[in-house]
Amino acid sequence: MRKLIGLILFLLALATDAPLKAHQVQYQVGEGGVVIELWYEGVPRVPMRGAYVKVFPPEAGEEFQKGRTDARGRFCFFPDVKGKWEVLVNDGQGHGATIEVAIDEELRIITSKQSYLPFLLKLAVGLSLIFGIFGILSLFSGRQRRN
């Protein structure tokens, strides 16, 4: 039983290392055209370099622009009509984001929709996972002692 607990603790330690932080993509939208800066979650920030980006205008099926992020994880485009623009980002390794940017009549950013889980929700899920694993282990440990 101690070996099993040790193995699980070792796997949890591996899972909490830096590669797991890369599963969340963060971004911010800035002015000057539409500047999107992307990074992998974690401390320090790791820019999403060379990610593939496609920009789609409001109510149109064809892409408006495509390209890749620069060394700092930034991508810029200049919208030419008002409405909700959609930006699809994919790094080719399973990480990506869909970003909606609303543009007004003067071609300025009104809002941008961000789709990521708040820190407290991620913390709650992580703690639930840890307590669940140890609960199951204690259940099996108790059954083995009775037998």
Backbone torsions as a table, in degrees:
resi	resn	phi	psi	omega
1	MET	NA	-38.9	179.7
2	ARG	-64.5	-34.9	177.7
3	LYS	-65.1	-39.6	178.9
4	LEU	-64.5	-43.7	178.2
5	ILE	-63.4	-42.5	177.9
6	GLY	-61.3	-41.9	178.8
7	LEU	-63.3	-44.1	-179.7
8	ILE	-65.1	-41.8	177.6
9	LEU	-63.1	-39.9	177.5
10	PHE	-63.0	-43.8	179.3
11	LEU	-65.9	-37.8	176.5
12	LEU	-65.2	-39.1	178.4
13	ALA	-64.0	-39.7	177.1
14	LEU	-66.0	-39.0	-176.9
15	ALA	-69.6	-24.0	-178.1
16	THR	-90.8	4.4	179.6
17	ASP	-76.2	179.3	-173.4
18	ALA	-53.8	-38.5	-177.1
19	PRO	-58.8	-30.7	179.1
20	LEU	-68.3	-31.0	179.9
21	LYS	-64.5	-24.2	-175.7
22	ALA	-76.7	-4.3	-178.9
23	HIS	-78.2	-10.6	178.8
24	GLN	-111.1	127.4	178.5
25	VAL	-103.6	127.9	177.6
26	GLN	-110.7	157.2	178.5
27	TYR	-158.3	163.8	170.0
28	GLN	-140.1	150.2	-178.9
29	VAL	-111.7	130.0	-179.5
30	GLY	-123.2	167.9	-179.0
31	GLU	-84.2	175.0	-178.6
32	GLY	97.0	60.3	-158.1
33	GLY	79.6	-149.8	170.5
34	VAL	-118.0	113.1	-179.8
35	VAL	-105.8	122.6	179.0
36	ILE	-113.9	125.7	177.8
37	GLU	-111.9	125.1	-176.4
38	LEU	-118.0	143.8	176.8
39	TRP	-152.7	158.8	175.6
40	TYR	-83.2	142.8	-178.6
41	GLU	-65.6	143.3	177.2
42	GLY	141.9	172.0	177.0
43	VAL	-122.3	120.5	0.8
44	PRO	-77.4	166.4	176.4
45	ARG	-62.0	135.2	176.1
46	VAL	-114.7	113.6	-178.1
47	PRO	-62.2	146.4	177.3
48	MET	-87.0	77.8	-175.4
49	ARG	-73.2	138.4	172.2
50	GLY	67.3	18.5	179.5
51	ALA	-73.5	147.3	178.9
52	TYR	-79.4	134.3	-178.1
53	VAL	-129.0	135.0	173.7
54	LYS	-127.3	133.5	-179.8
55	VAL	-113.2	129.5	179.9
56	PHE	-118.9	129.7	179.6
57	PRO	-76.0	168.6	178.3
58	PRO	-63.2	138.6	174.1
59	GLU	50.3	41.4	177.0
60	ALA	-141.6	141.2	-178.4
61	GLY	-83.1	-27.0	-176.0
62	GLU	-84.2	147.5	178.1
63	GLU	-73.1	144.4	-179.2
64	PHE	-85.0	-39.5	-177.2
65	GLN	-158.1	152.0	172.6
66	LYS	-141.9	159.6	-179.8
67	GLY	173.9	-157.9	-179.3
68	ARG	-133.7	155.2	176.9
69	THR	-73.2	155.5	-179.9
70	ASP	-84.3	-170.1	-176.9
71	ALA	-64.0	-21.9	178.3
72	ARG	-98.4	8.7	179.4
73	GLY	76.8	25.0	-176.7
74	ARG	-106.3	149.4	175.7
75	PHE	-144.1	139.9	-177.2
76	CYS	-131.0	141.5	171.2
77	PHE	-143.9	159.2	-178.1
78	PHE	-116.6	103.3	-179.0
79	PRO	-66.6	148.2	-179.1
80	ASP	-115.8	-2.2	175.7
81	VAL	-140.9	157.9	177.9
82	LYS	-79.2	162.4	177.9
83	GLY	128.3	-171.8	-179.8
84	LYS	-92.8	116.2	177.7
85	TRP	-94.2	146.9	179.1
86	GLU	-118.7	130.9	179.3
87	VAL	-119.1	121.5	178.3
88	LEU	-105.5	129.4	-178.3
89	VAL	-123.7	136.6	179.2
90	ASN	-148.0	127.9	-179.3
91	ASP	-90.7	0.8	179.1
92	GLY	80.7	2.1	179.8
93	GLN	-123.7	18.8	177.7
94	GLY	96.3	1.3	178.4
95	HIS	-108.2	140.2	-179.8
96	GLY	-168.8	179.1	179.9
97	ALA	-153.9	150.6	170.3
98	THR	-116.1	120.9	-174.1
99	ILE	-118.9	127.8	175.2
100	GLU	-105.3	130.8	179.8
101	VAL	-126.7	121.3	178.3
102	ALA	-91.0	130.9	-177.7
103	ILE	-117.5	135.8	-179.7
104	ASP	-89.8	-174.4	-176.9
105	GLU	-62.5	-29.2	-179.9
106	GLU	-90.1	13.8	178.0
107	LEU	60.7	37.6	174.1
108	ARG	-109.9	157.1	-179.9
109	ILE	-73.0	127.5	173.8
110	ILE	-91.3	-58.9	-179.8
111	THR	-146.3	163.9	170.7
112	SER	-136.8	135.9	-178.7
113	LYS	-93.1	125.3	178.7
114	GLN	-108.9	137.1	-176.3
115	SER	-120.7	80.4	174.1
116	TYR	-143.2	155.1	-177.7
117	LEU	-76.4	137.0	175.6
118	PRO	-63.7	154.4	-176.9
119	PHE	-56.9	-43.9	-177.0
120	LEU	-64.2	-34.9	177.5
121	LEU	-66.8	-42.2	177.6
122	LYS	-63.9	-39.1	177.9
123	LEU	-63.0	-43.5	179.3
124	ALA	-62.9	-41.6	179.1
125	VAL	-65.1	-43.1	179.1
126	GLY	-62.2	-45.5	178.5
127	LEU	-64.7	-39.4	177.4
128	SER	-61.1	-40.4	178.5
129	LEU	-63.4	-45.8	-179.3
130	ILE	-63.4	-48.5	-180.0
131	PHE	-64.6	-35.0	177.7
132	GLY	-64.4	-43.5	179.6
133	ILE	-63.0	-47.4	-179.5
134	PHE	-69.5	-29.3	174.8
135	GLY	-64.7	-43.8	178.3
136	ILE	-65.2	-42.4	178.2
137	LEU	-61.5	-41.9	179.8
138	SER	-69.2	-32.2	176.3
139	LEU	-63.0	-47.8	179.2
140	PHE	-67.5	-37.1	178.8
141	SER	-63.0	-42.3	178.9
142	GLY	-65.5	-38.0	179.2
143	ARG	-68.0	-37.7	179.1
144	GLN	-67.3	-35.1	178.7
145	ARG	-68.2	-35.7	179.7
146	ARG	-69.8	-32.2	-177.5
147	ASN	-83.2	NA	NA
